[in-house]
């Protein structure tokens, strides 16, 4: 079993949102996103995987393929279908969320990485 504390040592960047790969292997990815107030992630999609997001801290506006922004809070789960374009914008209190993806097609080796691996005891 591997573990980590998601809200410990959060890193925010002034110029852009931060995406920290917490765990990556050939089966999937876990990414911790931190956005300062007003920062946004432009529309993009994940063609080969659904994208699951769980808001951990703060509030943010998320939009799916319909481009209609909705405000989400801690404990909210968002599910985007494979290939569904999605957008994110932090509210005035910033935003921290974790995203989960199936598979990592570019990782064809048995190599694993991310914060959990770096901090393994």
C-alpha positions as CSV (number, residue, x, y, z in Angstrom):
1,X,0.0,0.0,0.0
2,X,1.2,3.5,-0.8
3,X,-0.1,6.6,1.0
4,X,0.3,10.4,0.9
5,X,-1.3,13.4,2.6
6,X,-2.9,15.4,-0.2
7,X,-3.1,18.8,1.6
8,X,0.4,18.7,3.1
9,X,3.0,21.0,1.5
10,X,0.7,22.5,-1.2
11,X,2.6,24.5,-3.8
12,X,1.0,27.4,-5.7
13,X,2.7,29.2,-8.5
14,X,2.2,32.9,-9.2
15,X,2.1,32.8,-13.0
16,X,0.2,29.6,-13.7
17,X,-1.8,26.8,-12.0
18,X,0.3,24.0,-10.6
19,X,-0.2,20.3,-11.6
20,X,1.8,17.9,-9.4
21,X,1.9,14.3,-10.4
22,X,1.2,12.4,-7.1
23,X,1.4,9.0,-8.7
24,X,2.0,7.8,-12.3
25,X,2.3,4.3,-13.7
26,X,1.2,2.4,-16.8
27,X,-2.3,1.9,-15.2
28,X,-3.1,5.5,-14.3
29,X,-2.3,8.9,-13.0
30,X,-3.2,10.9,-9.9
31,X,-2.5,14.6,-10.2
32,X,-2.9,17.3,-7.5
33,X,-3.9,20.7,-8.9
34,X,-3.4,24.0,-7.1
35,X,-4.8,27.3,-8.4
36,X,-4.5,30.7,-6.9
37,X,-7.6,32.9,-7.0
38,X,-8.6,33.7,-10.6
39,X,-6.2,31.3,-12.2
40,X,-7.6,29.0,-14.8
41,X,-6.9,25.9,-16.9
42,X,-7.9,26.3,-20.5
43,X,-10.1,23.8,-22.2
44,X,-8.6,20.4,-22.9
45,X,-9.6,16.8,-23.0
46,X,-8.3,13.3,-22.2
47,X,-9.0,11.2,-25.2
48,X,-8.2,7.8,-23.7
49,X,-9.6,8.1,-20.2
50,X,-12.4,9.5,-18.2
51,X,-11.3,12.3,-15.8
52,X,-12.4,12.2,-12.2
53,X,-11.9,15.3,-10.1
54,X,-12.4,15.7,-6.3
55,X,-12.4,19.2,-4.9
56,X,-10.3,19.2,-1.7
57,X,-10.1,22.9,-0.7
58,X,-11.5,26.2,-1.9
59,X,-14.0,26.7,-4.7
60,X,-13.8,26.6,-8.4
61,X,-15.8,26.8,-11.6
62,X,-15.8,23.8,-13.8
63,X,-17.3,23.4,-17.2
64,X,-17.7,20.3,-19.4
65,X,-18.5,20.0,-23.1
66,X,-21.5,22.3,-22.8
67,X,-19.2,25.1,-21.6
68,X,-21.7,26.0,-18.8
69,X,-19.6,26.9,-15.7
70,X,-20.8,25.5,-12.3
71,X,-19.3,26.3,-8.9
72,X,-18.0,23.4,-6.9
73,X,-16.8,23.0,-3.3
74,X,-14.9,20.6,-1.1
75,X,-16.1,17.0,-1.2
76,X,-17.6,17.4,-4.7
77,X,-16.9,14.8,-7.3
78,X,-16.8,15.6,-11.0
79,X,-16.8,13.0,-13.8
80,X,-15.8,13.9,-17.3
81,X,-16.2,11.3,-20.1
82,X,-13.2,10.2,-22.3
83,X,-12.7,13.0,-24.8
84,X,-15.0,15.5,-23.0
85,X,-13.5,18.9,-23.1
86,X,-13.3,20.6,-19.7
87,X,-12.3,23.9,-18.2
88,X,-11.4,25.0,-14.7
89,X,-11.3,28.4,-13.0
90,X,-10.5,29.1,-9.3
91,X,-12.8,31.3,-7.3
92,X,-11.7,34.1,-5.0
93,X,-10.5,31.7,-2.3
94,X,-8.3,29.6,-4.7
95,X,-8.8,25.9,-5.5
96,X,-7.2,22.6,-4.7
97,X,-8.4,19.4,-6.4
98,X,-7.1,16.0,-7.2
99,X,-7.6,14.3,-10.6
100,X,-7.6,10.6,-11.5
101,X,-7.1,9.2,-15.0
102,X,-7.0,5.6,-16.2
103,X,-3.9,4.5,-18.0
104,X,-0.8,6.4,-19.0
105,X,-0.3,5.4,-22.7
106,X,3.0,7.3,-22.9
107,X,4.4,5.2,-20.0
108,X,5.2,2.0,-21.8
109,X,7.8,0.8,-19.3
110,X,7.3,-0.5,-15.8
111,X,8.6,2.8,-14.5
112,X,6.5,4.5,-11.8
113,X,6.8,8.0,-10.5
114,X,5.2,10.8,-8.6
115,X,5.3,12.2,-5.1
116,X,4.2,8.9,-3.5
117,X,7.2,7.1,-5.0
118,X,9.7,9.9,-4.2
119,X,8.7,9.8,-0.5
120,X,8.5,6.0,-0.1
121,X,10.2,4.8,3.1
